[in-house]
Amino acid sequence: MEPSESWDAETVQDAVNALQDIVLWTLTPQRWEHVAALLERIDTAYATRDAGELRNAVAELELSGPVRIMRIGSTTATGVPQPVLDRRNTLVHSLTSERKRS
């Protein structure tokens, strides 16, 4: 599939940068579920070459990172779960290959 006109190296690089930060995050299980859903959106946007959706999903991912204050009674924050890490690794590989083609 040919890249769309708005599919550019900067869009791909922004996605890779956001995905690389995930391994440093400590989040509650509920927030990791949200991150997993965003990774699905990024994967779908990449597969369909939808640059606008890719940008939107990456922007939301960037805003989904850890916060300094946790709610009273919230569950303990953990590092990245294995399924999320696996999806993240696959996306980084795909997008890095894309960046090399650009």
C-alpha positions as CSV (number, residue, x, y, z in Angstrom):
1,M,0.0,0.0,0.0
2,E,1.4,3.4,-0.9
3,P,1.8,6.0,1.8
4,S,-0.8,8.8,1.9
5,E,0.3,12.4,1.3
6,S,0.1,13.2,5.0
7,W,2.1,10.1,6.1
8,D,5.5,11.6,6.8
9,A,8.7,10.8,8.6
10,E,7.8,13.1,11.5
11,T,4.5,11.3,12.1
12,V,6.3,8.0,12.3
13,Q,9.1,9.4,14.5
14,D,6.6,10.9,16.9
15,A,4.9,7.5,17.2
16,V,8.2,5.7,17.8
17,N,9.2,8.2,20.4
18,A,5.9,7.8,22.3
19,L,6.1,4.0,22.1
20,Q,9.7,4.0,23.4
21,D,8.6,5.8,26.6
22,I,6.1,3.2,27.6
23,V,8.8,0.8,29.0
24,L,9.6,3.5,31.7
25,W,6.0,3.9,32.8
26,T,4.4,2.6,36.1
27,L,0.6,2.6,35.9
28,T,-2.4,1.1,37.5
29,P,-4.0,-2.0,35.8
30,Q,-6.9,0.2,34.6
31,R,-4.5,2.7,32.9
32,W,-2.6,-0.2,31.3
33,E,-5.8,-1.4,29.8
34,H,-6.3,2.1,28.3
35,V,-2.8,2.1,26.9
36,A,-3.4,-1.4,25.4
37,A,-6.5,0.1,23.6
38,L,-4.4,3.0,22.3
39,L,-1.8,0.6,21.0
40,E,-4.6,-1.2,19.1
41,R,-5.6,2.1,17.6
42,I,-2.1,2.9,16.6
43,D,-1.7,-0.6,15.0
44,T,-5.0,-0.2,13.1
45,A,-4.0,3.3,11.9
46,Y,-0.6,2.0,10.7
47,A,-2.2,-0.9,8.9
48,T,-4.8,1.3,7.2
49,R,-2.3,4.1,6.6
50,D,-4.5,6.6,8.4
51,A,-2.0,9.3,9.4
52,G,-4.7,11.5,11.1
53,E,-5.8,8.6,13.3
54,L,-2.2,7.7,14.0
55,R,-1.5,11.3,15.2
56,N,-4.6,11.3,17.3
57,A,-3.8,8.0,19.0
58,V,-0.2,8.9,19.6
59,A,-1.2,12.3,21.1
60,E,-3.6,10.4,23.5
61,L,-0.9,7.9,24.3
62,E,1.5,10.7,25.3
63,L,-1.2,12.1,27.6
64,S,-1.8,8.7,29.2
65,G,1.6,8.4,30.9
66,P,2.1,8.2,34.6
67,V,0.9,10.9,37.0
68,R,2.6,11.8,40.2
69,I,-0.4,11.6,42.4
70,M,-2.5,8.4,42.7
71,R,-6.1,8.4,44.0
72,I,-6.6,7.2,47.6
73,G,-7.6,3.6,47.5
74,S,-6.3,3.0,43.9
75,T,-4.6,-0.2,43.1
76,T,-0.9,-0.4,43.1
77,A,0.9,0.8,40.0
78,T,3.0,-1.7,38.1
79,G,5.4,-1.8,35.2
80,V,4.4,-2.6,31.7
81,P,2.4,-5.9,31.4
82,Q,3.9,-8.5,29.0
83,P,1.0,-8.3,26.4
84,V,1.4,-4.5,26.3
85,L,5.1,-4.8,26.0
86,D,4.8,-7.4,23.2
87,R,2.4,-5.1,21.2
88,R,4.7,-2.1,21.8
89,N,7.7,-4.0,20.6
90,T,5.9,-5.1,17.4
91,L,4.8,-1.6,16.7
92,V,8.3,-0.1,17.3
93,H,9.7,-2.7,14.9
94,S,7.1,-2.0,12.2
95,L,7.3,1.8,12.5
96,T,11.1,1.7,12.6
97,S,11.1,-0.2,9.3
98,E,8.6,2.4,8.0
99,R,11.0,5.2,9.0
100,K,13.9,3.6,7.1
101,R,11.7,3.4,4.0
102,S,10.8,7.1,4.2
